[in-house]
Amino acid sequence: MESQDRAVPSFFVVPLTLFFVGILLFVALLNGRRDLVVLTLLVLGLAIGAKLWARMSLSGLRCPSTVDKEKLFPGERLTLKMGPENGKFLPVWFRVEVPVSGHLLSSSDGGFLTGEGSLLWHQGTQLKWELIARRRGVHHIGPSHIEAGDLFAFFSKRKRTEEFHSILVYPRLVPLKSFSPERRDLFGIPGAKSPVHDPVYILGTREYQQGQPARYIHWKASARHNRLQEKIFEPSEQEKVLLVVRVDQFSKEKAEEEFEHTLEVVASLAVRLGERGCAVGLATNGFIAGGGSTHVPIAKSRHQLSAILEVLARLRMEAREDLANTFRDELELPWGPTCLLFSYEEDRTTVIMEDYFRQRKIPMVSFACRVCSASGTGGTEPRHMSHLLDDVCIREAGGK
């Protein structure tokens, strides 16, 4: 951290005033004016004492900060707390200034949170602010600036701390219409309807069906219900869905509003598919704020959804490379997924991606914000399922 002196304009500390006080002291000494000598010495002592006081004010002064949430959705609130602590015998006046991303503040806050007060020896206090997440992205709180000085606020010193918080705001979850991706995996059928059972994962029990193997009988449940019960198994493989977000078109068209709406639909669809028990993955050709992978492998785990939402929160409307190159150079796909491709509009690259997935026997469903032009696909008739984004999203009143 770095610190610097900062003098508050005051009659007692302006250098020119102190110069005249020094002359007045000299004249008083020459003329033997004891009362004037005492007055001038008090003024000079006060100024020098305040200067020394300010120099020591930052010593032992700590100002730790905490937030109650680091990941949230738009519209949710978080609380920022700061606890200034004076760890020395000398009391101080302090002021803190915390720069905060504008998307966490109201427009009247001006990009900073401020608070001030005074601390006696070995005393602490607490400052608290409530912030609200207004937009998707990675937003920063801090590093803060601490200013401290004498209790008269004549002089002060200022330093910048290194502590800051990164707040991750996920895309807004929007209501979706009833939609089911084209199923590719034969074994992605839930529960007892699956043709292949996995004996490791048991969903529950039901009445024994004639013709089922005896090893499927759940003897403890049968004894409890006084009639034969059989086990219901998880399917050996789950339905697998890959969500693909193509960024370059949004960047080229400067379609920021459409880009944000697309990410909201992708996030909402990922949540819905996860709740249905699908294995979900994500791929994109955009830059990730703060670095990190642009690909979340298809999987079904307790952390999968949060990993997808984090990539969507960090995704910038700036393309790294062409989407086709991303898949050819970086991604290895498992057998049997369904691909959901999200873009601004269909064009020649959409057809290239269709060919890429068709060679791997992967069905593709395309979603676009607007209808493509007649020449958008180079005269090639697409063979994949195609939808507008509004086909799956329920628009709220007011158009958002």
N, C-alpha and C positions, 0 to 999 in steps of 0.2 A: 504494500500500500504506500501511497505517497501523501505527504502533508505539506501545507503551505500556510504562511501567516496571512491573516486578513484583519485589517484594522477597520473598526466601525467609526465613521466620521463623528467626532464629538469635540466640543469646545476644549476639553481637557487633554486631548491627545493629538490635536492638529499640530504639526511641527512648528508652524509659525507662532502659534499661541504659546507653546512651551518655550520658544526662543525669547518672546517678550517677558514671560514669567521669569526666565533666567536673568534677563536684564533688570527686571524689577527687584529680584533678590539681591543683585549686586548693588543697586542704588540703595536699597534698604540697609544693607550692611554698612555702606559708606556713611549713611546718615544716622545709623544707630536706631533705626525704627524696629523695635523688637516685635511688635504686633504684625507688621508687614512681613518681616522675615519668617515668622511662624506660618503665616498664611501661604506665602510662596513655597515654603518647604513642604507644607501639606499637599499643595497642588502637584508639585514635582514628585513627591513620594507616592501620591495616589497614581499618577501616570506610570511611574517606573514599576510600582508594585503590581498594577494591572497587567503590564507587559510581561513581567515574570510569571504572574499567575496564569496568563494565557499560554505561555510556553509550556507549562507543566500540565495544562488542562487535559490534553489527550493521553497523557500517561495513565495507564490503568483503566482507561475508559473502553468498555466493550459494548458492542451493539449487535448481538446475535439475532437472526431472524428465522422464522419458520412459516411454512404454509401447510394448511390442513389437507390440501389436495394438490397433486401434480398432474393428474390426468382426469379430464372431465369433458362433458358434452356442452355445446353452445346453450346458453341460458342458465347453466348451473353456476353457483356461487362458490368462491373460496375465500378463506380468511388469511390475511397476512398479519403476523405478529412480530413485533420487534421489542426486545428487552434491553434498553440501555442500562448499563451497570457501571457505577463509579467505584473502582476498587482501591481508591487512595483516601487519605485523610482530608485532602483539599476539596471543598465543594466547588461545583462547576455549573455553568449554564451550557446547554447543548441544543443543537438543532440537527435533525436528520432530514435528508432529501433522497427519496428513492425513485429512480427512473423506472417507469412501468410502460410496457407496450400499450399503445392506444386502444387495442382491441380488448383490453381488460379494464379500461377506465371509461367513465362518462366523459363526454366532450368538454365539460367544464373543468376537468382536473388538469388539463394542460400537459399531460405526459409525466407528471411528478406527483408523488405523495410526500407531504411534509408534516413534521411534528417537532415540537420544541418543548423545553421545560428546564427545570433545574434539579440537581441532585446533590444531596448532602454527602458527607463522608460515608463510604461503604453502603451506599443506598442504590436501589434499583427501582425501575418503573416499567410499565408496559404500554406500548402503543399498538393499536389494532385498527386495521382497515378491512373492509369487505369489498371484494372485487367480483366482477361478473364476466364470464367468458362470452364474448360476442361473435367470435369468428373462428373458424377452423385454422389450425396452424400451430407453430411452435412460438410461444410468446415468452419474453424474458422479464423478470423482476430483478432490478439491481444491475451492477453493483451500486451500493448506496454510498452517499457522501455524509460524513459526520463532521459537524462544526462545533467546537467547544471553546469556551473562554471564561473570563472572570464573570462574577455575578452582576457587574455593572454593564457588561456587554461593550466595554471600551475596545478590547482587543480579543481576537479569537484566532484559533488555528483550525485548519480544515484538512481532512484526509479522505482518501477513497479506499473503501474496503474491497476485498476480492470476492466476497460472498455474493452469489446470485442464485436465482431459481429459474429453471426452465419449465414452463407450463405447457403441457400437451393438450390441445383441444381437438377432440375427434370430430369427424363430420357429423352434422345433424342427422338424426334418424328420422326418416319420413315414412308416412304410411304407404304401403304397397298394395296393388291389386293382387288378386289370386294369380300366381304364376308358378309354373313348374318347369324346370329345364328338361330338355330332352334326355331321357335316361339311356345311358350306354352300358352300364355295368349290369350284367345278368344277375349278380348276387346282391345288388343294391336294393333288395326288397325287405322291408322291415319285418321283424318278429317271425311268427310261425309261417308266413307266406314264403319265406326264403327257401329255395330248393336245396341250399347247402347250409347246414347248421354248424355253429362253432360251439363245441361243448365247454369251452372255457368261460364264456360269458352267458349267464342265465338272466333273462328278462323277468321271468315270473313263472307262474304255474297256471294250468287250466285243466278242465275235465279231460280225462284220458280218452283219446280217440282210437277206436279199434283199428288195428293194423300197424300202429306205431311200435317200434322196437321196445322191448321190455327195459332196456337200459335208459330209456327216456323217462321212466316212472320216477317220480319224486316221493320216496317212501315216507319220509317224515311228514310231508304235507298231506299225503294220503291218510296217514294215521290220524292226523289232526282233524281232517274233514270227514273221516269215516267213509271215504270213497276214493277210488283211484284218481291221482293227479299226475299230470305229465309236465315236464319242464318246457318252457318256451325259451329258445336260444336267440342270441344275437346272430345276424347273418355273418357269414365268413368275410365278406367284403362289403363296404359301405359305398353308397353313391358318392362319386368324386366330381367336384366342380372346380374349374379354374376360372377366376375372374381376371380379365385382362383390361387394363386402362391404357388407352393410346393417348399420349399427351401432345404430340407434335402438331396436330391439327388445331387444338385449342390455342396453343401458343401462336401459331401462324395467324389465326383469325382474331387473336386478342379477345377471345370469348371467355372472360373470367367468370361471369355469372353462370354460363352453361357448364363450365368446368366444375365449379363448386356444386352445382345441382347434380351433376353426374357422380361426383364422389359421394354425395349424400345417398343416392340410389344404390351405389355399389356397397357402401357400408351397411345400409338397411338390408340389402339382399344377403350379405354375408351373415348378418345376425340371424335372419330368418332361416337360412340354410343350416347354420350351426344348430339352431333350436330343433330342426328336423332330424338331426343326427348325421348330416352329410359331412364328408371330408372336404374341406374348402382350402383353396390356395389363391395366391394373388401374384400377378406379374404386371410390370409397367415399364415403359421406356423413358420415364421422367426422372429428374434429379430429386434426391432425397435430402431435405434440409438436415444439416448436421452429419451427413454421410450415412452409410449403411447400405444394406442390400435392397435391391428393387424387386426381389423375388421372395415370396413366402411359400415354401414348398407345400403341396397338398398334403394335409394331415388332419387328423381328428384328435385333438387334445384339449386340455383345460386352458392352455395358454395360446391356442391357435387364433382365436377371435381377437384377443388383445394385440397380437402381433400384426394382424391384418389392419386393424384400426389404427395402430401406430404408424404403419407405412402410409396409410391414406392421410393421416394428420400431417405427416412430414412432407408429403408429395408436393413439389413445386410445379407450376405451370411452365416448365422448361424442359425440352426434350434432350436426352443424352444422345440418342441415335435413332435410326429407323427401327420400327417395331420388329420387322422381319429379321433384321440383323441381331436384335436382342435375343430372339428365340433360337436362331441358328448358332450363335456364338456362346450363349451363357446358360441356356435352360435345358434340363433333361426332364422330360415328362414321363410319369408312370403310365402304365397301360390302363385304359378304360375311363378317362375323365370326360366330362362335357365342358366345352370352352364357351364362356360368355364374354364377348368382345364389346367394349364400350368405347365409342369414338364420337367426334363431332358430326361427321357425316361419312357415308360410305364412299370409297374411291378405289383406285387401282390397288392400293395396299391392302384393302379389305379382301379383294379377290386373291392376292398373293397369300394372305394368311389363311384363306379358305382352302387353297391348294395345299398349303403346308400341313394343316390339320387333317385334310382328307387323305393324304398319303400315309398318315399315322392312324387312320381309321378313328379319328376323333371328331364327333359332331360339333359344329360351331353355331352359336346363335349370336347375331349381331344386334347391338342397340346403338342408335344414333340420335343426336339432339334434333337434327333436321333432315328433311328428305334430300337425298343426293341429287345432283344435277344429272341430266340425261347422259352426259359424257363422263360422269364421275367414275364409272368402272371400265372405261375404255371400250364400251360396246359389248362387254361380256355380261351375260345374264347370270347373276349370282344363284347358286344352288343351295345356299344355307338359309336358315330361318332368319328373318329380318324384322325388327320392331323399332318403332320410335320409343324414346325414353318415357313418354307419357303413357305408353301401353302398359307399363308396370307401376308407374308412380301416380298416386292420387294427389292432384294439385290442390293445395289449400286455398281458401278464399283470399284474394289479394294476389294470386299468381305465384306464391312461394310454397 
